[in-house]
Amino acid sequence: MKRVFILLLIASSLALLCPASFAQDQSAAAAAAAARQDAEERYRHLSATVEELQAALDVQRRRIDTLAGELKSFRDESARTGHDAVTREEFKDYAEKLRELAQKQDADRKLILDEIKKLATAPLVRAPEKKAAAEPPKAAAKPDKEETGYEYVIKEKDTLSAIVVACREKGLKVTVKQVLEANPKVNPNRLLPGQKIFIPAPSAP
């Protein structure tokens, strides 16, 4: 009889412990899922910021290359003709512009590193949009259809920053962040040839 009583006592204790253990497992799983989601959001934000700054650097690099090419042409022309193709003042002005662009590029490079450190350590603020996650996806997609823009087909070796730079050179003032927001399912680090993305055309203020 004693043995039966002890077995019943053990069984009832296990029955009480199991729900608590199950609740702890559920809590740990929820915490892990939240941490994973935060990490993904942080990475996406960081990637967009770096792409944006990289696009700005690409524009500056092209300007530096253009100015450097013009300076070289002036020097070659002067050496060929035996006299100055440009005045000393014009040459000094070009050299000064080249120096300013080089300094700006160094400053932007430092800004990229500072921004990466800041985003890597700053606490991530959850976007309030997630509260409306229960809404039908079609209702949320309607504004995207009304947005004006262009469809772009990814080519071999395309990068998001290079695409944005090309758009800006054609007068389309779009940013990497705006392109990512218009294409939430696109991974900027895995662009595939033939893949289509939407390039939004921001309305003029």
PyMOL commands that set and color helices and strands:
alter all, ss='L'
color gray80, all
select helices_A, chain A and resi 2-81+88-121+128-132+137-146+160-169+176-182
alter helices_A, ss='H'
color red, helices_A
select strands_A, chain A and resi 149-153+196-200
alter strands_A, ss='S'
color yellow, strands_A
deselect
rebuild
show_as cartoon
